[in-house]
Amino acid sequence: MKKATRILAIVLTLVLTVALFAGCKTGTKKSLKNQLIGKWEADLSGIAELMGEDADALEAMIELGVEYSLTMEFKKDGTGQMAMLVTYNGENMDEKEDFKWSLDGDKLTVEMEDEEDDDEETPTTIKIEGNKMTMTSVDDDGETVKMVFTRVK
């Protein structure tokens, strides 16, 4: 079960990275940039929808009591860290990955440190209202993908 949980956590990290965060372009919109700085936790209640063909495996893991959390921290210097915590039977597996980010208007681009491909990818549109941030992007199949985050710090 530990191996399956570890594999699922890696798959989730990769899927979320590809679906929501990509590319690298420079740009600023000071007020939105200032609002973005901080730590955000993803609402993963609809994660199965983002998983596509892997949704059944994820739903089976959730039925077994596996819990997930995903946070992203954006720092002023254009760097950040994405952290995923998977908990099962009281055991935690924590995956962290550093990234670089930039903002051009409301278009956020995130380049993961371990990303090896140089493909041009579409930035994610962000909207921040109070302590809620919505990220919207289009996946490789042309489907709109939305994820909501809540500020935690």
PAMITOR-416856 format. One record per residue (C-alpha): residue in one letter; y, z, x. Coordinates in nm, 3 decimals. Layout:
// PAMITOR-416856
<site><res>A</res><py>Y</py><pz>Z</pz><px>X</px></site>
...
END
This chain:
// PAMITOR-416856
<site><res>M</res><py>0.000</py><pz>0.000</pz><px>0.000</px></site>
<site><res>K</res><py>0.234</py><pz>0.076</pz><px>0.290</px></site>
<site><res>K</res><py>0.188</py><pz>-0.276</pz><px>0.425</px></site>
<site><res>A</res><py>0.257</py><pz>-0.431</pz><px>0.084</px></site>
<site><res>T</res><py>0.569</py><pz>-0.215</pz><px>0.044</px></site>
<site><res>R</res><py>0.693</py><pz>-0.311</pz><px>0.390</px></site>
<site><res>I</res><py>0.631</py><pz>-0.683</pz><px>0.324</px></site>
<site><res>L</res><py>0.806</py><pz>-0.663</pz><px>-0.013</px></site>
<site><res>A</res><py>1.105</py><pz>-0.488</pz><px>0.143</px></site>
<site><res>I</res><py>1.137</py><pz>-0.762</pz><px>0.403</px></site>
<site><res>V</res><py>1.102</py><pz>-1.032</pz><px>0.135</px></site>
<site><res>L</res><py>1.365</py><pz>-0.860</pz><px>-0.082</px></site>
<site><res>T</res><py>1.603</py><pz>-0.838</pz><px>0.212</px></site>
<site><res>L</res><py>1.558</py><pz>-1.206</pz><px>0.293</px></site>
<site><res>V</res><py>1.587</py><pz>-1.321</pz><px>-0.068</px></site>
<site><res>L</res><py>1.903</py><pz>-1.119</pz><px>-0.129</px></site>
<site><res>T</res><py>2.051</py><pz>-1.239</pz><px>0.198</px></site>
<site><res>V</res><py>1.985</py><pz>-1.604</pz><px>0.119</px></site>
<site><res>A</res><py>2.083</py><pz>-1.575</pz><px>-0.247</px></site>
<site><res>L</res><py>2.409</py><pz>-1.395</pz><px>-0.203</px></site>
<site><res>F</res><py>2.539</py><pz>-1.395</pz><px>0.151</px></site>
<site><res>A</res><py>2.586</py><pz>-1.681</pz><px>0.394</px></site>
<site><res>G</res><py>2.808</py><pz>-1.891</pz><px>0.618</px></site>
<site><res>C</res><py>3.107</py><pz>-1.798</pz><px>0.825</px></site>
<site><res>K</res><py>3.462</py><pz>-1.903</pz><px>0.748</px></site>
<site><res>T</res><py>3.787</py><pz>-1.726</pz><px>0.823</px></site>
<site><res>G</res><py>4.053</py><pz>-1.639</pz><px>0.571</px></site>
<site><res>T</res><py>4.238</py><pz>-1.350</pz><px>0.418</px></site>
<site><res>K</res><py>4.367</py><pz>-1.216</pz><px>0.095</px></site>
<site><res>K</res><py>4.499</py><pz>-0.881</pz><px>0.204</px></site>
<site><res>S</res><py>4.478</py><pz>-0.688</pz><px>-0.123</px></site>
<site><res>L</res><py>4.124</py><pz>-0.805</pz><px>-0.199</px></site>
<site><res>K</res><py>4.023</py><pz>-0.749</pz><px>0.164</px></site>
<site><res>N</res><py>4.152</py><pz>-0.392</pz><px>0.150</px></site>
<site><res>Q</res><py>3.963</py><pz>-0.335</pz><px>-0.174</px></site>
<site><res>L</res><py>3.643</py><pz>-0.468</pz><px>-0.017</px></site>
<site><res>I</res><py>3.648</py><pz>-0.228</pz><px>0.280</px></site>
<site><res>G</res><py>3.396</py><pz>0.051</pz><px>0.222</px></site>
<site><res>K</res><py>3.038</py><pz>0.107</pz><px>0.117</px></site>
<site><res>W</res><py>2.889</py><pz>-0.051</pz><px>-0.196</px></site>
<site><res>E</res><py>2.556</py><pz>0.008</pz><px>-0.370</px></site>
<site><res>A</res><py>2.386</py><pz>-0.275</pz><px>-0.559</px></site>
<site><res>D</res><py>2.272</py><pz>-0.241</pz><px>-0.919</px></site>
<site><res>L</res><py>1.910</py><pz>-0.353</pz><px>-0.876</px></site>
<site><res>S</res><py>1.814</py><pz>-0.318</pz><px>-1.242</px></site>
<site><res>G</res><py>1.798</py><pz>-0.699</pz><px>-1.272</px></site>
<site><res>I</res><py>1.643</py><pz>-0.763</pz><px>-0.931</px></site>
<site><res>A</res><py>1.334</py><pz>-0.928</pz><px>-1.080</px></site>
<site><res>E</res><py>1.553</py><pz>-1.215</pz><px>-1.206</px></site>
<site><res>L</res><py>1.676</py><pz>-1.277</pz><px>-0.851</px></site>
<site><res>M</res><py>1.323</py><pz>-1.285</pz><px>-0.713</px></site>
<site><res>G</res><py>1.215</py><pz>-1.600</pz><px>-0.897</px></site>
<site><res>E</res><py>0.847</py><pz>-1.664</pz><px>-0.832</px></site>
<site><res>D</res><py>0.811</py><pz>-1.325</pz><px>-0.658</px></site>
<site><res>A</res><py>0.922</py><pz>-1.138</pz><px>-0.973</px></site>
<site><res>D</res><py>0.568</py><pz>-1.054</pz><px>-1.084</px></site>
<site><res>A</res><py>0.489</py><pz>-0.887</pz><px>-0.751</px></site>
<site><res>L</res><py>0.812</py><pz>-0.690</pz><px>-0.769</px></site>
<site><res>E</res><py>0.750</py><pz>-0.576</pz><px>-1.125</px></site>
<site><res>A</res><py>0.399</py><pz>-0.463</pz><px>-1.026</px></site>
<site><res>M</res><py>0.544</py><pz>-0.260</pz><px>-0.738</px></site>
<site><res>I</res><py>0.800</py><pz>-0.099</pz><px>-0.973</px></site>
<site><res>E</res><py>0.520</py><pz>-0.006</pz><px>-1.216</px></site>
<site><res>L</res><py>0.345</py><pz>0.170</pz><px>-0.925</px></site>
<site><res>G</res><py>0.655</py><pz>0.383</pz><px>-0.871</px></site>
<site><res>V</res><py>0.823</py><pz>0.197</pz><px>-0.587</px></site>
<site><res>E</res><py>1.200</py><pz>0.254</pz><px>-0.586</px></site>
<site><res>Y</res><py>1.463</py><pz>0.040</pz><px>-0.414</px></site>
<site><res>S</res><py>1.825</py><pz>0.075</pz><px>-0.315</px></site>
<site><res>L</res><py>2.054</py><pz>-0.168</pz><px>-0.137</px></site>
<site><res>T</res><py>2.393</py><pz>-0.088</pz><px>0.014</px></site>
<site><res>M</res><py>2.646</py><pz>-0.299</pz><px>0.198</px></site>
<site><res>E</res><py>2.922</py><pz>-0.151</pz><px>0.409</px></site>
<site><res>F</res><py>3.223</py><pz>-0.367</pz><px>0.495</px></site>
<site><res>K</res><py>3.434</py><pz>-0.253</pz><px>0.791</px></site>
<site><res>K</res><py>3.797</py><pz>-0.346</pz><px>0.866</px></site>
<site><res>D</res><py>3.701</py><pz>-0.531</pz><px>1.183</px></site>
<site><res>G</res><py>3.500</py><pz>-0.796</pz><px>0.994</px></site>
<site><res>T</res><py>3.160</py><pz>-0.640</pz><px>1.063</px></site>
<site><res>G</res><py>2.927</py><pz>-0.454</pz><px>0.835</px></site>
<site><res>Q</res><py>2.578</py><pz>-0.334</pz><px>0.766</px></site>
<site><res>M</res><py>2.332</py><pz>-0.399</pz><px>0.487</px></site>
<site><res>A</res><py>2.074</py><pz>-0.124</pz><px>0.430</px></site>
<site><res>M</res><py>1.771</py><pz>-0.131</pz><px>0.204</px></site>
<site><res>L</res><py>1.573</py><pz>0.180</pz><px>0.125</px></site>
<site><res>V</res><py>1.227</py><pz>0.154</pz><px>-0.028</px></site>
<site><res>T</res><py>1.061</py><pz>0.475</pz><px>-0.149</px></site>
<site><res>Y</res><py>0.698</py><pz>0.513</pz><px>-0.253</px></site>
<site><res>N</res><py>0.503</py><pz>0.837</pz><px>-0.295</px></site>
<site><res>G</res><py>0.780</py><pz>1.031</pz><px>-0.125</px></site>
<site><res>E</res><py>0.777</py><pz>0.807</pz><px>0.182</px></site>
<site><res>N</res><py>1.087</py><pz>0.610</pz><px>0.278</px></site>
<site><res>M</res><py>1.117</py><pz>0.282</pz><px>0.459</px></site>
<site><res>D</res><py>1.470</py><pz>0.199</pz><px>0.568</px></site>
<site><res>E</res><py>1.570</py><pz>-0.152</pz><px>0.680</px></site>
<site><res>K</res><py>1.918</py><pz>-0.212</pz><px>0.821</px></site>
<site><res>E</res><py>2.083</py><pz>-0.533</pz><px>0.931</px></site>
<site><res>D</res><py>2.427</py><pz>-0.588</pz><px>1.080</px></site>
<site><res>F</res><py>2.649</py><pz>-0.874</pz><px>0.968</px></site>
<site><res>K</res><py>2.990</py><pz>-1.033</pz><px>1.019</px></site>
<site><res>W</res><py>3.205</py><pz>-1.111</pz><px>0.719</px></site>
<site><res>S</res><py>3.523</py><pz>-1.297</pz><px>0.630</px></site>
<site><res>L</res><py>3.726</py><pz>-1.356</pz><px>0.316</px></site>
<site><res>D</res><py>3.911</py><pz>-1.671</pz><px>0.210</px></site>
<site><res>G</res><py>4.085</py><pz>-1.593</pz><px>-0.118</px></site>
<site><res>D</res><py>3.804</py><pz>-1.457</pz><px>-0.334</px></site>
<site><res>K</res><py>3.532</py><pz>-1.633</pz><px>-0.131</px></site>
<site><res>L</res><py>3.327</py><pz>-1.393</pz><px>0.080</px></site>
<site><res>T</res><py>3.105</py><pz>-1.524</pz><px>0.356</px></site>
<site><res>V</res><py>2.855</py><pz>-1.307</pz><px>0.537</px></site>
<site><res>E</res><py>2.666</py><pz>-1.405</pz><px>0.850</px></site>
<site><res>M</res><py>2.365</py><pz>-1.187</pz><px>0.915</px></site>
<site><res>E</res><py>2.318</py><pz>-1.097</pz><px>1.283</px></site>
<site><res>D</res><py>1.954</py><pz>-1.212</pz><px>1.283</px></site>
<site><res>E</res><py>2.024</py><pz>-1.541</pz><px>1.105</px></site>
<site><res>E</res><py>1.893</py><pz>-1.826</pz><px>1.319</px></site>
<site><res>D</res><py>1.979</py><pz>-2.137</pz><px>1.118</px></site>
<site><res>D</res><py>2.312</py><pz>-2.314</pz><px>1.146</px></site>
<site><res>D</res><py>2.306</py><pz>-2.460</pz><px>0.794</px></site>
<site><res>E</res><py>2.637</py><pz>-2.470</pz><px>0.609</px></site>
<site><res>E</res><py>2.608</py><pz>-2.234</pz><px>0.316</px></site>
<site><res>T</res><py>2.822</py><pz>-2.167</pz><px>0.012</px></site>
<site><res>P</res><py>3.039</py><pz>-1.854</pz><px>0.016</px></site>
<site><res>T</res><py>2.997</py><pz>-1.588</pz><px>-0.250</px></site>
<site><res>T</res><py>3.278</py><pz>-1.536</pz><px>-0.502</px></site>
<site><res>I</res><py>3.375</py><pz>-1.172</pz><px>-0.539</px></site>
<site><res>K</res><py>3.568</py><pz>-0.991</pz><px>-0.809</px></site>
<site><res>I</res><py>3.662</py><pz>-0.625</pz><px>-0.772</px></site>
<site><res>E</res><py>3.775</py><pz>-0.416</pz><px>-1.067</px></site>
<site><res>G</res><py>3.812</py><pz>-0.045</pz><px>-0.995</px></site>
<site><res>N</res><py>3.492</py><pz>0.074</pz><px>-0.832</px></site>
<site><res>K</res><py>3.284</py><pz>-0.229</pz><px>-0.944</px></site>
<site><res>M</res><py>3.237</py><pz>-0.548</pz><px>-0.746</px></site>
<site><res>T</res><py>3.065</py><pz>-0.858</pz><px>-0.883</px></site>
<site><res>M</res><py>2.930</py><pz>-1.117</pz><px>-0.639</px></site>
<site><res>T</res><py>2.856</py><pz>-1.462</pz><px>-0.778</px></site>
<site><res>S</res><py>2.694</py><pz>-1.749</pz><px>-0.590</px></site>
<site><res>V</res><py>2.481</py><pz>-2.055</pz><px>-0.652</px></site>
<site><res>D</res><py>2.129</py><pz>-2.062</pz><px>-0.511</px></site>
<site><res>D</res><py>1.949</py><pz>-2.362</pz><px>-0.362</px></site>
<site><res>D</res><py>1.824</py><pz>-2.462</pz><px>-0.709</px></site>
<site><res>G</res><py>2.178</py><pz>-2.473</pz><px>-0.849</px></site>
<site><res>E</res><py>2.129</py><pz>-2.152</pz><px>-1.047</px></site>
<site><res>T</res><py>2.415</py><pz>-1.900</pz><px>-1.069</px></site>
<site><res>V</res><py>2.323</py><pz>-1.565</pz><px>-0.918</px></site>
<site><res>K</res><py>2.526</py><pz>-1.251</pz><px>-0.997</px></site>
<site><res>M</res><py>2.496</py><pz>-0.908</pz><px>-0.848</px></site>
<site><res>V</res><py>2.701</py><pz>-0.599</pz><px>-0.932</px></site>
<site><res>F</res><py>2.785</py><pz>-0.329</pz><px>-0.679</px></site>
<site><res>T</res><py>2.944</py><pz>0.015</pz><px>-0.724</px></site>
<site><res>R</res><py>3.167</py><pz>0.167</pz><px>-0.457</px></site>
<site><res>V</res><py>3.002</py><pz>0.473</pz><px>-0.304</px></site>
<site><res>K</res><py>3.245</py><pz>0.537</pz><px>-0.017</px></site>
END
